[in-house]
Amino acid sequence: MTTETEKVKNLLFVRSVIDDAGLTPNEFRLMCHFARRGTCYSSLATIAYVTEMSVRTVQKTLKFLVEEGLVLKEPHPGRQDTYRLPEPAILTERLQSGKLKERKAESRKKFEEKKSK
């Protein structure tokens, strides 16, 4: 078991609720990008460059994350929209519900079917 002191020393510590949520690599990467910044004021092109994704991939991934409430989008007409993560308790709840929960259950089912063959 990892102690709190060891967690602080581990630069890449990721809580199990995030690691086990069934996020795709792109979803995880964008969430990490926003978590690091607090509120992200960058353009989609800049986000794409920093996360090494295409602008279209960022758009599609953001659309899903915003629809599921995992990322909050604050529109600013005439300027760049801003993005941020919800409060930890709300994010935890949303990571364990909705389409992510369905996708995780489907993935587990496929894994169990392969395992039993």
N, C-alpha and C positions, 0 to 999 in steps of 0.2 A: 504494500500500500504506500502511496506517495504522501509524504508529510507536507504540511503547508510550507515549510522552509524549502523543501525540495522543489515545490511548485514555483516558488519565487525565483529560484535559481534556473529553472527550465525556461528558456526564452520562448519556446514554442508550445507551452502548455495550453491545451484545448480542453474545455470542460466536456464531460461525457454527453451532456444533453445536446451539444452541438455536434460532436463527433458521431453520435448514434442517430442523428435526425434524418439521415438519408439525403443530405444535400449533395447535389452534383458538384464536381470540382469547380465549375464556373460560379455556381451559387455561393459556395464556400469562399472562394477567392474574393468575390465582390463584398460579401459580408465582412471579411477580414479587412478589406480596403476601407470600408466605412467605419468599422470599429476603431481602427487606428487613427482616423481623422476626427472622430466625433461627429461633426457636421461636415459633409463633403460639398464644396462649392465648385468642383471641377466640371468642365464640359464632358460630354460623353466621349468625345475624341481623346481627351486627356485621360479619362478613366480607362478607356480601351488601351491606350499606350502603356500606362502604368501597370495594368493587369495582364498585358500581353494577350488581349483578345481583340477581335474585330469589333467595330462600332455596332454592327448588327447583332453580334452575340451579346454584347453588353445590353443592348436594347431589349432583346428577348428575355435575357436572364433577369434584368431589372423589372420587366413587366410581371414575371412570375413572383418575384420577391415582394413587390409592392402589392400585388393582388392578395398574397397570403399574409400580408401585414408584417413580414419579416424585415422589411426596409420601409421607412416612412419617406415619402416624397413630398416636398413642399414646393409647389409651383410658384414661380416668380415671373409673371408676364413681362416680356421684354428683356429678361435676364435669364441666366442659367437656373434651372431648378436645383434645389439642394436635397441631399439624401442623408439619412441618419438611421441608426438602429433604434428600436423602441426601448423602453426601460427594461432591465433584465428580467423581472418577473413576467412581464407581458411577452417578451421574446421567448422565454422558456415555455410558456403556455402555447404559443403559436408554433414553436418548433415541434410540438408533440400533437399537433392536430391538423385538420384540413388535408390538402392534397399531399403534403409530406407524409402524413400518417398512412394514407392510402398507398402511396408509392412505396413506402417502407414495407408495408404488409405484402404487397405484390412481389417485391424483391425477395422477401423472406420465403414466400410460397415457392417461387422459382428455385431458390437455393435448396429448399427441402426436397423438391421434386428431383433435382439433379443428384442430390446426396443419396436418395433412396434407390437410384438406378444402379 
